[in-house]
Amino acid sequence: MEFEYSPKVVELQAKLTKFMQERVLPAEAIAEEQLASKPDHWGAPPIVADLKAAAKREGLWNLFLPAREGAGLTNLEYAPLAELTGWSPLIAPEAVNCNPPDTGNMELLHLYGTDEQKQQWLAPLLDGEFRSCFSMTEPDVASSDANNVRLEIADDGDSWVLTGRKWWSTAALRDDCRVAMVMGVTDPGAPIGNRHSIVLVPMDTPGLTIVRSTTVLGFADRHEGGHGEVVFDKVRVPKANLLGPRGKGFAVAQARLGPGRIHHCMRLIGMAERAIALMTERARTRVAFGKPLADEGVVQATVADARIHLDAARLLVLRAAWRMDVEGTKAARHDIAAAKVMVPLTVKRIVDDAMQIFGGAGLSQDTILPVLYAQARFLQIADGPDQVHRRSLARAEFAATPVLKEVRG
């Protein structure tokens, strides 16, 4: 694995760092004011449109996509750039059109979309004209086992008819969310693994109703457009809206979830870097018991542990990204799973320690720390809970043949 970044990546890092420092971080307070003035608004505050226009001008757009429609970067090259956007998770990813769930949805359209689907949905998403959501998990079943997903997608002549209920459809409440990728059962009699398909459903289709948005540890996540609970009551769409092969919904979704999981981890590294920056600044300037917190041995140990654990987590992410580039997402699945378990846990601990150093202020809206904590905790469940990833890793270990056998004599 090559650890040195290419000149292209170094140049993009410098441009994106400047963009973050001069535009994105100062925009956070403005964004909060704009959302506060419109309590019923779901989605990006107006300042984000200005940031998106600036990012386009500066060539900081669609960095995640390795295809010609994007920046042409590998996963390993994209990692340090995604990390930078993690410093401002509510604004920066969307400002450079690298925000979930759109990144994964664009990858699926790129890989599996028909020419018509790409023209109708992919091109506008690549240009940042509107948003999309991904509807997979359901409130009535344990969706950690995707075989439980049971929304019905009935074959009715020239149409698919969808009946069921989804939730955690991130961005669904935005006015500019135009299409949902919906997983459901098209072939209930088929073998397990071949029963589900994904169809594209325009959000204004009759019968589609957004019931509410769920909160994350009390956060409404209005920047993102909430996390919609969506009812599909005999929603009818054309047969041409099938995305990928019929009955291959799991395989199609995996093409989305693998990169999506590692992208989350990349951004989480940036969130932890911001938490470390905040805790060290706080420790330098806060005095307790007659001396700065930075002079206390217990605080120094906390900061040192944060650096050690974060650098180890970053290396795990980079190895997974490198293996995806060299061997493919399927071959890298265990590396991705390991990162998906370790990184949120590590970041959650670092943010928690930063809160402790801040004291009461670290629990309040006066810092971004509660937002970072909620993001890390959320990602222990999103895109597969820790237990599922641990299960797959353990099975791989049990199936592996030891290089050396234990010799007893």
N, C-alpha and C positions, 0 to 999 in steps of 0.2 A: 504494500500500500504506500502510495506517495503522499507525504504529508505537506509538501510545499504547494501552495496555490499558484495557478498559472498567472501570467501577467494580465490576462483578461479578467480573471476573478479579482485580483488585487485592485485593478482599476475600478471595477464595479463596487468593490468594498468601499473604496475611498469616496466614490460618488454617492453611494447609499448612506454612508456615515454622515456625510455633509448634509444630505437631504433629511436625515433623521434629526440631526442637531439643529439645523436652521429652519426646518419647516414642520416636521411631524411633532416633535416634543412640545414646541411652543403652541401647537394647535390643540393640544389636549384640553387645556382650560377653556378655550373657545368652544370646542365641541361640547363640553359639559354644559356650558351656558346655553348653547343653542338647543340642546336636548331638554334642558330644564324649562326653557320658554315654550316648549311644545310637548306637554306631558302625554299626549295621545299619539305622538309620532313614533313609528317603528322604522328603524333603518338608520343609515348614515346621516349625521348632521351635515348641513350645507358646506361646511369647511372642507369636507372630504372631497367634494367635487373639484375644488381648487387644487387640492393635493394631487388628485388623479391627473388633472391636466398638466401639472408641473412634472409629475413622474413620466408621463408620456414624452414630454419635450426633452427630458434629460436621459431618455433611453432606459428607464428603470421600470419596465413594464413586462408582465408575463414572464418573469424571471424563472418561474418554476417549470415551464414547459420546454422539454428538450427538442421538440419538433421545430420545424422552420417557422411555425406561427409564434414561437416563443423566443427566448434568448439563446437557445441552442446550448444550454448548459447541461452537464451531467448532474446526477444526484449529488455527487461529492462536491461539485463546483457550486451547486445551489445552496449547500448546507450553511456556509458562513453568511450568506445573504439572508436566508430565512431567519437565522439567529438574530441578525440586526433588527429585523421587523418585529421580533419577539419583545424588544424593549418597549414597544407601544402596541400591545396585542389588539386593542380595540380600534385602532386607526391605521397603523402602518400596513398590515397585510392587504387591506382593501385599497389603500392609496396606490399600491403598486400592482393591483389586480392579482394578488397571490393569496387570496383569502379562501378559507373553507366556508361552505362546502363546494364553492364554485370550481376550485382547482381540480378536485376529484371528478366533478361532473364534466368539466372540459376535457379531462383525460379520457373519460369514457366515450364522450362524443367523438373525440379524435380517433380512438381505437376502434369503436364499434358503430359509429353513426353512419347512416346512409348519406349520400350527397345532399339530399333534401333536408335531412335532419341537421347536417352541419351548416347548411345555409341559413336555416330558420333559427337554430339555437346556438350553435358553436360560434359562429362569426360575431353575433352581438355580445356573447359572453366574453370572447377574447378582446373585444373593444370596450368592455365595461359599460355597455349600454343598459343592461339589466342584470338581475340576479336569478339564482335558482336554488332549489332545495333538494334534499335526498330523503325520501320517506321509506324507512325500512323497519325500525323497531315499533313494537305495538304494546299498548298498556295491559293487555289481557293475557300475555304469554311471556315466558322467559326468553327474551330475544337474544340473550347471550348464546343460545342455541338457535341459529338462524333457521333450522328446520322447523321450528315452531311458528314461524311467520305464516299467517293464515289468511290475510286479505285475499279475497277471491277476485281473480281476473278471468271472467268468463268469456269464452269464444262465442261470439254471436254474429255470424255472417261476416260482414265487412268491418265489424267493430270489436273492441274489447270493452267489457263492462266491469267496472271495479266496484266492489262492495266490501267495506271494512273500515277500520279505524287505525290511524298511526299517531305517534307522538315523537317528540324530540326532532321535529323537522325544522332544523335551524334555518333562519331567514324567511320562514314561510309568511310572517306577518308584514313583511315589507311591501309597500305599494309597487316597488319595482321588481318583486319576485314574480317571474312570469311562467316558470315551468318547474314541475316536480318530477324527479325520477322515482318511480314507485315500484317496490318489489312486492310481488304477490304470487299466488298459486295459479298457474295456468293448466297444470297437468297433475291433478291430485292422485291419479292412479299410477303415475310413473315411479321408478325407483327413487329412493332418497338421493338428493343431489341433482335430480333432473325434473323437479316439480315446479320450480320457481322461475319467473321471468321478470324482466324490468321493462316498464313502459313509460313513455313520456306523456305527462298530463299537464296541459296548460292550466294555470291557476284559476282562470275565469271559466272553466268548464262547469256547466250546470251539474249540481249534485255534490260539488266539492265545497265543504264548509269548514272554516277554521274556527274551532270551538274556543280556544284559549292559547296562551303561551305558558309553559312551565318556567319556573324560576330556577336558578342555580345558586343554592345556599343564600337565597333571598335576592340575588341580583336578577333584574328583569332582562338584562342583555339586550336593551333596545338598540344599541349600536348595531348589533348583528341582525336585528330583525326578529328577536325572540326565538323560542323553540316551540313550534306550533304543534298542537294536538289537532289532527285533521280527520274529518269524517268524509268517507267516500260512499255516497248513497246512489248506487247504480250510475256511476260516472261513466259516460260513454266516450271513447276516443277511437280514431281510425286504426285499423290493423297496421298501417304504416308507422304507427308510433311505437312499435316494439323496438327496443334497443338491444341489439345483439341477437343471438339465436334463441329461439323458444326453448324453455326448459333449462337454459344455461345461466340463469340469474346469479347463482352463486359464483360461477367462474367470472362473470362480468364484474360483479361487485368486488371480487378479490383484486382485480386489476386496478380498482379505485382505492381500496382500503390499504393495500401495501404502501404505496407512496404517501397516502394521506396520513397513515400512522407515523411514518418517519418525518414528514413535514411538521406534524404537531410537536414531535420531539425536538426538531431543530429550533422551532420558535420558543419552546420551553427553555432551552439553554439560554436564549437571550433574556427571557423573563428573569431567570436566576441571576444573570449578570447584572441586571438592573437592581435586583434585591441586594446583591453584594455591594454595589456602588452606594446604594442608599444606606445600608447598615454601617459601612466604613465611614461615610461622611457624618452620620449621626454620632458614631462613637468618638470621632475626633472633636466634635463641637459640644457634646453633652457632658456636664460635670456632675459626678455623684460621689459623696463621701470624700470630697476634697481633691479629686483628680479626674481627668477626662476618662470616659469609659474605655477609650482606646488603650489606656495604661493598665487596665485590669486584666490579669492573666486569663480569667474565664472568658472574657470577651475576645481576647486574642486567639484563644483556642477555638472559639466558635467561628471566627473569621477564617482561620487556617483550615478547619474542617470543611467549611463551605467551599473554599478553593479546591481542596483535594477531591472532594466528591463531585464537584461540578466538572472539573477537568477529566475525571474518569468517565463521567456520563457522556461528555462530548466525544471522547474517543470511541465509545460504544456506538454512538450515532454515526460518526464518520465511517466506522468499519461497516456498518449496515449499508450506508449509502454507497460505499465503494463496492461492496459485494453485489448490490443491485446493478451497478453499472457493468461489472465484470461478468457476473454469472446469471443475472436476471432476478426479478422479484421473487419468483418461486424458490429459487435456491437460497435466497437471502431471508426467507421467512422467519427462521429461528433467530437470526441476528436482529431483525425488526421486532420480533416478539420480546427479546431480551431488552432492547432499548425501550420499548413501550412500557415495560414493567419498571425498569430502573429509573428512567428519566423523570416521570411525574412524581415518584416517591422522593427522589433526590431534591427536586425543585420545591416540592411542598415543604420539606424539612428546612431548606435554606430560607424560604420565605417566612416560615414559622419562626426561625431564629432571628430574622430581621425584625419581625413584629416584636419579639421579646426585647431586643435592644432598643427599639423605639418606645416601648412602654405603651401607655394608653393611646398615643397618637397612631401607633401602628395598627390599631384595630379600627380606626375611624376612616371617614371619607377624606381626610386631609392627606392621605398617602394612597398610592396605587397598590400597596401591599395586599389588602383584602381581595382586590381584583385578581392579582397574580395567584394568590392562594386558591381562590375559587377555580381559576383556570386549571391549575395543577390537579386539584382534587377531582374536578370534572373529568379530566383525561385519564384517571384511573378506571373509568367506566366506559367513556366514549370509545368507539371503534374497537370494542371488545374489552371486557373487564380483565383485571390482572389475573384472576384465577384461570381464565381460559388460556391466556398466553403461557402461564406457568405450566398448565396441563400439557400443552403442545411441546414445550421445552423438555419437560420430564419424560414424555413418551419418546422423544428423540434420543435422550440419554439412555433410556432403558434399551432402545433398539440398537444403539451403537455397539460396535465391537471394539473392545479395548485394544490399544496398540500393544500394550504389555499385559501379560497375564500374571496374576499374583502367584508367587512361588512359595510354597510352604514345605519345610523339610525338617 
